[in-house]
Amino acid sequence: MGKDSSGTAKPRAPRVSRREFVQRIARRTNQPVDGVQQVYDAMVAEIIELTTKGYNVTFTGFGRFYTQPHKGHRVRFADPDGTTEVPDYMTLKFSATSAINKQIKEAVGVEKAPRLLAEK
């Protein structure tokens, strides 16, 4: 379990595995699972390749994937090899459009998303 800003444990949302996600898309589109799996793998590979080259990947009406730089820092405890520094690094981020965020907020409802409201 993760913790909220007050340090209180918060329950994790249920997860959908990659396999289940692909199967759901295959059912929704009436396409074979193998074909959907190939498209899924290609999309993920393209997002990673393009963002590592410095591009933002935007799905109009949905959101964008982009990289975010982070400064290196010292670590409190050394790794087994004696390393006490983490070098600068990049992370992959996603930002949904305001329309998608509104759609999710309306679909989930206030009573089912207290942690979403607490973050605002």
C-alpha positions as semicolon CSV with decimal commas, in nm:
position;residue;x (nm);y (nm);z (nm)
1;M;0,000;0,000;0,000
2;G;0,110;0,354;-0,069
3;K;0,075;0,644;0,171
4;D;-0,110;0,970;0,133
5;S;0,036;1,312;0,214
6;S;-0,040;1,264;0,585
7;G;0,149;0,933;0,594
8;T;-0,170;0,727;0,626
9;A;-0,181;0,400;0,430
10;K;-0,416;0,420;0,134
11;P;-0,559;0,123;-0,055
12;R;-0,433;0,058;-0,405
13;A;-0,670;0,064;-0,696
14;P;-0,731;-0,273;-0,860
15;R;-0,500;-0,344;-1,152
16;V;-0,564;-0,473;-1,500
17;S;-0,286;-0,694;-1,632
18;R;-0,140;-0,648;-1,978
19;R;-0,300;-0,976;-2,087
20;E;-0,643;-0,877;-1,960
21;F;-0,614;-0,531;-2,116
22;V;-0,528;-0,681;-2,458
23;Q;-0,816;-0,930;-2,428
24;R;-1,060;-0,651;-2,343
25;I;-0,951;-0,450;-2,648
26;A;-0,978;-0,761;-2,867
27;R;-1,337;-0,819;-2,748
28;R;-1,429;-0,452;-2,788
29;T;-1,295;-0,437;-3,144
30;N;-1,382;-0,794;-3,244
31;Q;-1,018;-0,848;-3,344
32;P;-0,793;-1,148;-3,273
33;V;-0,594;-1,126;-2,949
34;D;-0,265;-1,189;-3,135
35;G;-0,324;-0,891;-3,363
36;V;-0,418;-0,664;-3,074
37;Q;-0,108;-0,782;-2,884
38;Q;0,112;-0,687;-3,181
39;V;-0,046;-0,340;-3,199
40;Y;-0,010;-0,295;-2,821
41;D;0,359;-0,396;-2,832
42;A;0,422;-0,165;-3,130
43;M;0,249;0,130;-2,960
44;V;0,451;0,088;-2,640
45;A;0,775;0,051;-2,837
46;E;0,700;0,365;-3,042
47;I;0,611;0,571;-2,735
48;I;0,937;0,469;-2,568
49;E;1,148;0,523;-2,880
50;L;1,002;0,865;-2,958
51;T;1,010;0,998;-2,601
52;T;1,369;0,884;-2,549
53;K;1,456;1,087;-2,861
54;G;1,298;1,396;-2,702
55;Y;0,959;1,392;-2,872
56;N;0,626;1,434;-2,695
57;V;0,368;1,180;-2,813
58;T;0,021;1,330;-2,819
59;F;-0,303;1,139;-2,863
60;T;-0,542;1,420;-2,953
61;G;-0,833;1,431;-2,712
62;F;-0,664;1,187;-2,472
63;G;-0,328;1,315;-2,350
64;R;0,046;1,317;-2,404
65;F;0,347;1,112;-2,308
66;Y;0,671;1,298;-2,238
67;T;0,996;1,262;-2,049
68;Q;1,081;1,455;-1,735
69;P;1,442;1,510;-1,629
70;H;1,545;1,456;-1,268
71;K;1,864;1,571;-1,100
72;G;2,098;1,314;-0,957
73;H;2,133;1,300;-0,583
74;R;2,319;1,140;-0,298
75;V;2,171;0,830;-0,140
76;R;2,146;0,768;0,230
77;F;2,280;0,414;0,216
78;A;2,536;0,291;-0,033
79;D;2,450;0,016;-0,281
80;P;2,633;-0,314;-0,233
81;D;2,895;-0,188;-0,479
82;G;2,955;0,122;-0,265
83;T;2,767;0,370;-0,486
84;T;2,639;0,672;-0,296
85;E;2,528;0,885;-0,591
86;V;2,236;0,853;-0,832
87;P;2,319;1,022;-1,164
88;D;2,075;1,250;-1,348
89;Y;1,792;1,048;-1,503
90;M;1,469;1,076;-1,703
91;T;1,123;0,937;-1,630
92;L;0,829;0,879;-1,862
93;K;0,522;1,082;-1,772
94;F;0,164;1,098;-1,899
95;S;-0,068;1,397;-1,880
96;A;-0,435;1,344;-1,962
97;T;-0,637;1,621;-2,124
98;S;-0,875;1,818;-1,906
99;A;-1,167;1,663;-2,099
100;I;-1,051;1,312;-2,010
101;N;-0,994;1,409;-1,647
102;K;-1,345;1,555;-1,635
103;Q;-1,491;1,241;-1,792
104;I;-1,317;1,022;-1,533
105;K;-1,424;1,246;-1,245
106;E;-1,786;1,232;-1,360
107;A;-1,778;0,854;-1,417
108;V;-1,612;0,769;-1,085
109;G;-1,806;1,007;-0,866
110;V;-1,697;1,181;-0,550
111;E;-1,774;0,898;-0,309
112;K;-1,553;0,651;-0,497
113;A;-1,251;0,877;-0,543
114;P;-1,168;1,042;-0,209
115;R;-0,793;1,023;-0,269
116;L;-0,833;1,199;-0,604
117;L;-1,008;1,488;-0,433
118;A;-0,755;1,495;-0,148
119;E;-0,472;1,554;-0,399
120;K;-0,629;1,878;-0,527
